[in-house]
Amino acid sequence: MKQDGSIALFHYWNRLRDGRPAPKRTEIEPADIKTLLTDTFILERDTRSEAVFRLAGSRLCAAHGRELKGFSFPSLWQDRDRKLVGRLVQGVFESSNVVVIAFEGISNSQRSNPFEMIILPLEGGADNPRCLGAVSAVQKPFWLGADPIVEARIVSVRVVDPDAEPLFLKNR
């Protein structure tokens, strides 16, 4: 984790979980993360076992040029990355993995920008798996929000051990 938004959301989530695999969805207080809300999202598993956006922040929707609620999460990614992204999110749903993805967002005009995404599990029971996440633009070019991101390409993936990670982030 390199971006302030990812680090802040991770610390908030980690404080809420208090040693458990994940906090409950009902424990998330939007007022506690108000500075991050425009970049956050919640995913849920639909009836096809696919991750879809339950909620998406306004800056995240603006970057993609559309409302993302109800939209398939893996479909944001280029074809070769969709299965991997789907498996990573299933790991968050089923095994309480924490995932950090560095990716390039490609715009409608073929411009690109680096991003970092963190995906964190939420306890919702076997019938209602959810996860909380945030996307941070590494750079903020003038066109972001005006030229929609139409495809994401994975640069790197990291599955994080939430019990060890705070040790590395303490000095930030």
C-alpha positions in Angstrom: 0.0 0.0 0.0 1.4 3.3 -1.1 -1.5 5.7 -1.5 -2.9 7.6 1.5 -6.5 6.6 0.7 -5.6 2.9 0.8 -3.6 3.2 4.0 -6.3 5.2 5.8 -9.1 2.8 4.8 -7.0 -0.2 5.8 -6.3 1.4 9.3 -10.0 2.2 9.8 -11.0 -1.3 8.7 -8.3 -2.9 10.9 -9.4 -0.9 13.9 -13.0 -2.0 13.4 -12.2 -5.7 13.0 -10.3 -5.7 16.3 -8.6 -9.1 15.7 -11.5 -10.7 13.9 -11.2 -11.7 10.2 -13.4 -8.8 9.2 -15.7 -6.2 10.7 -19.5 -6.3 10.1 -21.0 -4.2 7.4 -23.1 -2.5 10.1 -20.0 -1.3 11.9 -18.9 0.9 8.9 -19.7 4.5 9.8 -19.6 6.7 6.7 -18.9 9.8 8.9 -15.7 8.1 10.1 -14.3 7.9 6.6 -16.0 11.0 5.1 -12.8 12.2 3.4 -12.5 8.8 1.6 -16.2 8.4 0.6 -15.9 9.7 -3.0 -13.3 7.0 -3.8 -14.8 4.1 -1.9 -17.1 1.3 -3.0 -18.9 -1.8 -1.6 -19.1 -5.0 -3.6 -21.6 -7.8 -3.1 -22.0 -11.2 -4.7 -25.0 -11.4 -6.9 -27.1 -14.5 -7.8 -24.6 -15.5 -10.4 -21.8 -15.4 -7.8 -20.3 -12.4 -9.5 -19.0 -9.3 -7.7 -21.2 -6.2 -8.4 -21.1 -2.7 -7.1 -23.6 -2.2 -4.3 -22.3 1.4 -3.7 -19.7 3.5 -5.5 -18.4 6.9 -4.6 -19.0 9.9 -6.8 -15.3 10.5 -7.9 -15.1 6.8 -8.8 -18.2 7.0 -10.9 -17.1 10.2 -12.5 -13.7 8.6 -13.4 -15.7 5.9 -15.2 -18.2 8.3 -16.7 -21.2 6.4 -15.3 -23.0 5.3 -12.2 -21.4 2.0 -11.1 -24.2 0.7 -8.7 -25.3 -2.7 -9.9 -22.5 -2.9 -12.5 -20.2 -6.0 -12.7 -16.9 -5.4 -11.0 -14.8 -7.8 -13.2 -16.2 -6.1 -16.4 -14.2 -3.0 -15.7 -11.0 -4.9 -16.4 -9.5 -5.9 -19.7 -10.4 -9.4 -20.9 -7.2 -11.1 -19.8 -7.5 -9.8 -16.2 -11.2 -10.5 -15.6 -10.9 -14.0 -14.3 -8.0 -13.1 -12.0 -10.0 -10.1 -10.6 -13.0 -12.3 -10.1 -10.9 -14.9 -8.2 -9.3 -12.2 -6.1 -12.7 -10.8 -5.1 -14.0 -14.3 -4.4 -11.0 -14.8 -2.1 -12.0 -11.6 -0.2 -15.6 -12.8 0.1 -14.7 -16.4 1.1 -11.4 -16.3 2.9 -11.3 -12.7 4.2 -8.2 -11.9 2.1 -7.1 -8.3 1.8 -6.1 -7.5 -1.8 -4.1 -4.5 -3.1 -4.1 -4.0 -6.9 -1.9 -1.6 -8.8 -3.5 -0.9 -12.2 -3.5 1.4 -15.2 -6.8 3.0 -16.1 -7.2 3.5 -19.8 -9.5 6.2 -21.0 -11.8 6.4 -23.9 -9.1 8.5 -25.7 -6.4 5.9 -24.8 -4.9 8.1 -22.1 -3.6 6.1 -19.1 -3.2 6.8 -15.4 -1.8 4.7 -12.6 -4.2 3.7 -9.7 -4.1 1.7 -6.5 -7.1 -0.2 -5.2 -7.6 -1.9 -1.9 -10.3 -4.5 -1.3 -11.2 -5.4 2.3 -13.6 -8.1 3.5 -16.8 -7.3 5.5 -18.6 -9.9 7.6 -22.1 -10.3 6.1 -22.6 -14.1 6.6 -22.4 -16.8 4.0 -25.6 -15.6 2.3 -24.5 -11.9 2.1 -20.8 -11.6 1.4 -19.6 -8.0 0.9 -16.3 -6.1 0.7 -15.2 -2.5 1.1 -12.7 -0.9 -1.2 -11.1 2.3 -2.3 -9.4 3.4 -5.5 -6.7 6.1 -5.4 -5.3 7.8 -8.5 -1.5 7.9 -8.2 -1.5 11.0 -10.4 -4.4 13.4 -11.0 -4.2 14.4 -14.6 -6.4 17.2 -16.0 -8.5 14.8 -18.0 -9.5 12.4 -15.2 -13.3 12.6 -14.7 -13.8 14.2 -18.2 -12.4 11.4 -20.3 -13.9 8.2 -18.9 -11.8 5.2 -17.8 -13.1 2.3 -20.0 -10.6 -0.4 -19.1 -8.3 -1.4 -16.3 -5.1 -3.3 -16.7 -3.4 -5.0 -13.7 0.2 -4.0 -13.0 0.6 -5.9 -9.8 -1.4 -7.7 -7.1 -0.6 -8.2 -3.5 -2.6 -10.3 -1.0 -2.0 -8.7 2.4 -1.7 -10.4 5.8 -3.8 -7.9 7.8 -2.1 -9.1 11.0 1.4 -8.3 9.8 0.7 -5.2 7.7 0.2 -2.7 10.5 3.8 -3.3 11.6 5.0 -2.0 8.2 2.6 1.0 8.2 3.2 2.2 11.7 5.7 4.9 10.7 3.4 6.4 8.0 
